[in-house]
Amino acid sequence: MPEVQQIIMPKTSENVSGSMPNPVAKPQLIHSIARESFSASNNKAVVVGLYGVPGSGKTFLLGQLKGKLGEECFAFYEGSQMIASFMDGGLDEFKKLEEREKMHWRRLAIDTIGKKCAETGKVGIVGGHFMFWSEEEVTGCPVYTKNDLKIFTHILYLDVPADVVAQRRLDDAERNRPSTSITHLRKWQQAEKTELRKLCRDHGVLFSLVSPHSTMLDKTLTLLGDFRHHTEEYNLCEVERRLDETLVAGKGQQETILVMDADKTLAAEDTGALFWERVPRSRRPKDEDYPLKTLFQSPLGYSYTAFRQATLLYEETADDQEFDALCQDVASAVTMRSEFVELLQLVAKQAHVGAVVVTCGLRRVWEKVLEREGLSQTVKVIGGGRISDGFVVTGAVKAALVARLQNVHQMYVWAFGDSPLDLGMLSKADQAIVVVGENSRSTTMDDALTKAIVYDGLRAHQALLPRRARPRLDTTKLPVFHLTDPISLESIVCRRTRDGGLQVLHATDRNAAKLLMTPMRDANLAGPVLREAHRRVGWYLATEFLADLIGIEEFSIAHVQGHDTSGYRLFREQKISIVALMRGGEPMALGVNDAIPLAMFVHASRPEDLMLHHLHEQLALVLVDSVINSGKTVVQFVQHVRNIHATIRIVVIAGVVQAQSVSGPLAQELANYGNVSVIALRLSANKFIGRRTTDTGNRLFNTTHLP
């Protein structure tokens, strides 16, 4: 890391010891250390290393970045200056030290940077070296430490042509740089890139080359802007936002949706492999014909970090224009399966059925394929490949999107996929179709599929495309679904059973409701006692009904006997907003909050009190009032919410709801807004509206005596 001169690193140094995975370390050692570093990756401060051989322009770029970004959110460090700040005699004193002592100060430097960034919340950008290599030596001398690979979250390597570096070194009047041939510089660069790329994969550090052209500064700024905020949670929020935007076009009419994988599902081809076949060998990582295969076979596997790294591979390989041209070339080599073309053409004619392609691969390729087939207007693609996409799609993301379609958008989901990455979404879908092609003989998929069926309860069919394809497993475990049969097509596009009205859940006739409503109806109770009664009702309605509407998720809790066990909470509870309709709805809303303590809590006296930031990226909105009489107030709130958020799920909770308000024209108006439900302790035929001493709000807050 540090920018200091290094002659030879003794074999006893940290970089070649058993504790440090280096290019010649045993693979199993490298993998075990790498896995240990991944679990907390999203909790670390963002620290970006800027590497490159001496003369590549790290210091100059660091200065440019500092001028553009400022120091409010970013912190800039020169490794050598950080080390010098610890030494009374500066770098001259450092150079006199034994190698093990130098390693101590290098570790201290990067640890200090990491600590400062964690404390301030700033993104650290650190200029430094990976190795030194004099032309007289056979091999280079690494100067990184294992702490570097723990602290750095990203590394950018300035891939400047060797002849440019050589000229810069000659022209550098401020530093006395030794003469180095272009041939040696090129060999030095290649060694650094190869070793850094592997070490970063093994330690969960995102790595990318940055090439020196006119937009180098802009490219680096774009990458840093992305690195600053991109986490796995942010990634999922962005994908969900994209899904919601895709569904807005359906205007709430769609009740069934087809979620389709792309590569080897919609077509037999693997578009990732086709892409890299078209990339000149000089632009690929050295000795990697198919970089994605090398990446996914690394300790990163098919993780979020791996797909982020795949995006950086695409970024360093081609600029936007070149990337689009390559995608066009790949798309022209892809033939969509005729069965899916016919199915999607049929879906396009159905107002109540939609389709979306969700791919871990390249969005632009599949958009171009669908455009060629005349399907781009009705079938949208959710996928990545570029930093500008804002997200990556993983197997976990696919599963989360299916769950969102079901739980938030109340849609019936058919899922189509072919690989282990699709099993999560297949398991969650209402109907799961495993696509089997003529060359679908992956034992990995067979094993994963068997496990999902036997242990995880997957119930799926398989579509043989073409029909002569050999089935996976056996047709008892995985029955055949003939995609082109009229009966099969009808089962996909048929209308689901829906009454088209407002969903109302209530406990009117339950014994629990009778017990809970008694203190609420007791004229002798008011103030704190009555508020507590309303609060208990809020908790009951949330646990009894809201949990079924939203769903629950499992999480780890500490058991009283000293081990971890499973606990449960509302699905993505922190993404729910509770709105207390003031003032009468507050006590009951607090009870709802007791049941879902991670939810946002908002007070609203009028619809305009609800702002976009109360709804942005939220899963559901829970409007809580003590009593619903005519329902006009609720309609006004729902109308306002729909004006600022077209798709968020809305649940209305109340203690007492007049039956007429949820069965007449107002109920139909609520239903027309889509994705609205009502939960009540009891429905009442009594049209009585309280005033002064009988008004619920006055009784709750002891204001019955006020005019």
JOLINLIN-V786710 format. One record per backbone hydrogen bond with DSSP energy under -1.0 kcal/mol. NH is the residue of the N-H (numbers start at 1). CO is the residue of the C=O. E is the energy in kcal/mol with one decimal. If there is no record, write none. Layout:
BEGIN
[[NH:CO:E] [NH:CO:E]]
END
This chain:
BEGIN
[[4:2:-1.5] [13:10:-2.0] [16:13:-1.2] [20:17:-1.5] [25:22:-2.4] [30:26:-2.0] [31:27:-2.7] [32:28:-2.0] [33:29:-2.1] [34:30:-2.3] [35:31:-2.3] [36:32:-1.2] [37:34:-1.1] [38:35:-1.0] [41:38:-1.9] [43:40:-1.8] [48:124:-3.7] [49:154:-2.7] [50:126:-3.6] [51:156:-2.8] [56:53:-1.8] [61:57:-2.5] [62:58:-2.8] [63:59:-2.0] [64:60:-2.2] [65:61:-2.9] [66:62:-2.1] [67:63:-2.0] [68:64:-2.0] [69:65:-3.2] [70:66:-1.8] [75:123:-2.8] [77:125:-2.7] [79:127:-2.9] [82:78:-2.2] [83:79:-2.0] [84:80:-2.5] [85:81:-1.8] [86:83:-1.6] [90:87:-1.3] [94:90:-1.7] [95:91:-2.4] [97:94:-1.6] [102:98:-2.2] [103:99:-2.2] [104:100:-1.4] [105:101:-1.7] [106:102:-2.4] [107:103:-2.5] [108:104:-2.4] [109:105:-2.2] [110:106:-2.1] [111:107:-2.6] [112:108:-2.4] [113:109:-2.0] [114:110:-2.5] [115:111:-2.5] [116:112:-2.6] [117:113:-2.4] [118:114:-2.1] [119:115:-2.3] [120:116:-2.4] [121:117:-2.0] [123:73:-2.6] [124:46:-2.5] [125:75:-2.6] [126:48:-3.0] [127:77:-2.8] [128:50:-2.2] [129:1:-1.9] [132:141:-2.1] [137:134:-1.6] [141:132:-3.6] [143:130:-2.9] [149:145:-1.0] [151:147:-2.5] [152:148:-2.9] [153:47:-2.6] [154:47:-1.6] [155:206:-2.8] [156:49:-3.2] [157:208:-2.6] [158:51:-2.8] [159:157:-1.0] [159:210:-2.0] [160:158:-1.6] [165:161:-2.1] [166:162:-2.7] [167:163:-1.9] [168:164:-2.3] [169:165:-2.4] [170:166:-1.8] [171:167:-2.2] [177:175:-1.3] [185:181:-2.4] [186:182:-2.5] [187:183:-2.0] [188:184:-2.8] [189:185:-2.7] [190:186:-2.3] [191:187:-2.2] [192:188:-2.2] [193:189:-2.8] [194:190:-2.5] [195:191:-2.3] [196:192:-2.8] [197:193:-2.3] [198:194:-1.7] [199:195:-2.7] [200:196:-2.8] [201:197:-1.8] [202:198:-2.4] [203:199:-1.2] [205:200:-2.3] [206:153:-2.3] [208:155:-2.0] [210:157:-2.8] [213:211:-1.3] [216:213:-2.2] [219:215:-2.9] [220:216:-2.4] [221:217:-2.5] [222:218:-2.4] [223:219:-2.3] [224:220:-2.6] [225:221:-2.4] [226:222:-1.8] [227:223:-2.9] [228:224:-2.1] [230:226:-1.8] [235:231:-2.6] [236:232:-2.0] [237:233:-2.1] [238:234:-2.3] [239:235:-2.1] [240:236:-2.6] [241:237:-2.2] [242:238:-2.1] [243:239:-2.4] [244:240:-2.6] [245:241:-2.3] [246:242:-2.0] [247:243:-1.8] [248:244:-1.3] [250:247:-1.7] [251:248:-1.9] [253:250:-2.2] [255:352:-2.8] [256:352:-1.9] [257:412:-2.8] [258:354:-2.3] [259:414:-3.3] [260:356:-2.5] [261:416:-2.5] [264:269:-1.4] [265:262:-2.2] [266:262:-1.9] [267:262:-1.1] [274:270:-2.0] [275:271:-2.2] [276:272:-2.1] [277:273:-1.7] [283:280:-2.0] [284:281:-1.1] [288:285:-1.6] [293:290:-1.0] [294:290:-1.5] [295:291:-2.5] [296:292:-2.8] [297:293:-1.3] [298:295:-1.5] [301:298:-2.0] [303:300:-1.6] [307:303:-2.0] [308:304:-2.1] [309:305:-2.4] [310:306:-2.1] [311:307:-1.8] [312:308:-1.8] [313:309:-1.9] [314:310:-2.0] [315:311:-2.2] [316:312:-2.4] [317:313:-1.1] [318:314:-1.6] [323:319:-3.1] [324:320:-2.3] [325:321:-1.9] [326:322:-2.4] [327:323:-2.4] [328:324:-2.1] [329:325:-2.1] [330:326:-2.5] [331:327:-2.8] [332:328:-1.8] [333:330:-1.5] [334:331:-1.5] [337:266:-3.4] [341:337:-1.9] [342:338:-2.5] [343:339:-1.9] [344:340:-2.7] [345:341:-2.0] [346:342:-1.9] [347:343:-2.4] [348:344:-2.0] [349:346:-1.2] [350:347:-2.0] [354:256:-2.2] [356:258:-2.9] [357:380:-2.9] [358:260:-2.5] [359:382:-2.3] [363:384:-2.3] [366:362:-1.5] [367:363:-2.3] [368:364:-1.9] [369:365:-2.0] [370:366:-2.5] [371:367:-2.1] [372:368:-2.0] [373:369:-1.4] [374:371:-1.3] [375:370:-3.0] [379:375:-2.2] [382:357:-3.4] [384:361:-1.2] [389:386:-1.3] [390:387:-1.5] [398:394:-2.1] [399:395:-1.9] [400:396:-2.2] [401:397:-2.4] [402:398:-1.9] [403:399:-2.2] [404:400:-2.2] [405:401:-2.4] [406:402:-1.8] [407:403:-3.3] [408:404:-2.2] [409:404:-1.8] [411:405:-2.6] [412:255:-2.9] [414:257:-2.4] [415:431:-2.8] [416:259:-2.4] [417:433:-1.9] [422:419:-2.0] [423:420:-1.1] [426:422:-2.5] [427:423:-2.5] [428:424:-1.4] [429:425:-1.7] [430:413:-1.1] [431:413:-2.1] [433:415:-2.9] [434:461:-3.3] [435:417:-3.0] [436:463:-2.8] [440:437:-1.3] [441:439:-1.9] [446:442:-1.9] [447:443:-2.6] [448:444:-2.4] [449:445:-2.9] [450:446:-2.3] [451:447:-2.2] [452:448:-2.3] [453:449:-2.2] [454:450:-3.0] [455:451:-2.8] [456:451:-1.1] [458:452:-2.6] [461:432:-2.5] [462:479:-3.0] [463:434:-2.4] [465:436:-2.8] [469:466:-2.2] [478:474:-2.4] [481:462:-3.2] [483:481:-1.0] [485:482:-1.3] [489:485:-2.5] [490:486:-2.5] [491:487:-1.9] [492:488:-1.2] [493:489:-2.2] [494:490:-1.7] [505:678:-3.3] [507:680:-1.2] [510:507:-2.1] [514:510:-1.7] [515:511:-2.1] [516:512:-2.4] [517:513:-2.6] [521:517:-1.6] [525:522:-1.7] [527:699:-2.9] [531:527:-2.6] [532:528:-2.4] [533:529:-1.6] [534:530:-2.2] [535:531:-2.3] [536:532:-2.2] [537:533:-1.6] [538:534:-2.3] [539:535:-2.1] [540:536:-2.3] [541:537:-2.8] [542:538:-2.0] [543:539:-2.3] [544:540:-2.9] [545:541:-2.1] [546:541:-1.8] [547:542:-1.5] [549:545:-2.0] [550:546:-2.9] [551:547:-1.8] [553:569:-2.8] [555:567:-2.5] [557:565:-2.8] [559:563:-3.6] [562:559:-2.1] [565:557:-2.9] [567:555:-3.5] [569:553:-2.0] [571:551:-2.9] [573:570:-1.4] [575:572:-2.4] [576:573:-1.5] [577:620:-2.5] [578:600:-3.6] [579:622:-3.4] [580:602:-2.9] [581:624:-2.7] [582:604:-2.2] [585:581:-2.5] [586:583:-1.5] [589:585:-2.3] [590:586:-2.5] [591:587:-1.5] [592:588:-2.0] [593:589:-2.3] [594:590:-1.9] [595:591:-1.3] [596:592:-1.7] [599:596:-1.7] [600:576:-2.6] [602:578:-3.0] [604:580:-2.3] [609:606:-2.1] [610:607:-2.1] [614:611:-1.4] [615:612:-1.6] [616:612:-2.4] [618:615:-2.4] [619:575:-4.1] [620:575:-1.3] [621:649:-3.1] [622:577:-3.3] [623:651:-2.4] [624:579:-2.9] [625:653:-2.3] [628:656:-2.7] [635:631:-2.2] [636:632:-2.2] [637:633:-2.1] [638:634:-2.8] [639:635:-2.8] [640:636:-2.1] [641:637:-2.6] [642:638:-2.6] [643:639:-1.3] [645:641:-2.2] [649:619:-1.2] [650:675:-2.5] [651:621:-2.9] [652:677:-3.0] [653:623:-3.3] [654:679:-2.1] [655:626:-1.1] [656:626:-1.7] [657:682:-2.0] [658:628:-2.7] [659:684:-2.7] [661:658:-1.1] [662:659:-1.1] [663:660:-1.3] [664:660:-1.4] [668:664:-1.7] [669:665:-2.1] [670:666:-2.3] [671:667:-2.5] [672:668:-2.0] [673:670:-1.1] [674:671:-1.4] [677:650:-2.2] [678:503:-2.7] [679:652:-3.6] [680:505:-2.5] [681:654:-1.4] [682:655:-1.6] [684:657:-2.5] [694:691:-2.4] [695:692:-1.0] [699:695:-2.3] [700:696:-2.5] [701:697:-1.5] [703:698:-2.4] [706:703:-1.3]]
END
